[in-house]
Amino acid sequence: EDVSRCGMFFEGFGVDHLHSKLFPMHGTGDLEGWRNIESSNNNQFFPTYPGFLSSNDSNRANDDDLSKLAESIRASYQDGNHKV
């Protein structure tokens, strides 16, 4: 009830696979069509799993760093290594 959207979370990055989970976004059932839902910018980082998931926005990563990471991912799949 009162759910018209869901959030997708990925976890399990320290292993050879990941887990994708869908969570209902309660309080979105009365939305008239699509619109952006504002979120606070929260830079809180946990080096280990704190026991809960959060969907807060954060600062955008540097475009150069993102480009290098994307290239590394592409290269790992081209050579069959699959390790970034």
C-alpha positions in Angstrom: 0.0 0.0 0.0 1.0 3.6 -0.7 4.0 2.4 -2.8 4.4 3.3 -6.5 8.2 3.2 -6.6 11.0 0.9 -5.4 14.6 1.4 -4.8 17.4 -1.0 -6.0 20.4 -1.7 -3.8 23.5 -3.6 -4.7 25.7 -5.2 -2.0 28.2 -8.0 -1.8 31.1 -6.1 -3.5 33.8 -7.9 -1.5 33.0 -11.3 -3.2 32.8 -12.7 -6.7 29.1 -11.8 -7.0 26.7 -9.2 -5.8 23.2 -9.1 -4.4 20.5 -6.9 -5.9 17.6 -6.1 -3.7 14.4 -4.1 -4.4 12.9 -2.1 -1.5 9.4 -0.5 -1.5 9.4 3.3 -1.2 6.5 3.9 1.2 4.7 7.2 0.8 5.0 7.3 -3.0 1.6 5.8 -3.8 -0.2 9.1 -4.3 2.2 10.6 -6.8 0.6 11.9 -10.0 3.1 10.8 -12.6 6.9 10.8 -12.3 8.7 13.6 -10.5 12.0 13.9 -8.8 12.0 13.2 -5.0 14.5 15.5 -3.3 17.0 13.9 -1.0 19.4 15.5 1.4 23.1 15.4 0.5 24.7 13.1 3.1 28.4 12.3 2.9 28.4 9.7 5.7 30.6 6.8 4.7 31.0 3.5 6.6 34.1 1.4 5.8 32.2 -1.7 7.0 28.5 -2.6 6.8 26.7 -0.8 9.7 23.6 -3.1 9.6 21.4 -0.9 7.5 21.1 0.5 3.9 20.6 4.1 3.0 19.5 5.9 -0.1 20.8 9.3 0.6 22.5 11.3 -2.1 26.2 12.1 -1.9 28.7 14.2 -3.7 29.3 13.2 -7.3 32.6 11.5 -7.9 35.2 13.3 -10.0 34.6 12.8 -13.8 38.2 11.9 -14.5 38.2 9.2 -11.7 34.9 7.8 -13.1 36.4 7.7 -16.6 39.4 5.8 -15.4 37.3 3.4 -13.4 35.0 2.8 -16.4 38.1 2.2 -18.7 39.5 -0.3 -16.1 36.2 -2.2 -16.0 36.0 -2.3 -19.8 39.6 -3.5 -20.1 39.1 -6.2 -17.6 36.2 -7.6 -19.6 38.1 -7.4 -22.9 41.0 -9.4 -21.6 38.8 -11.9 -19.8 40.3 -11.1 -16.4 37.2 -9.6 -14.9 39.1 -8.1 -12.0 39.1 -4.3 -11.4 
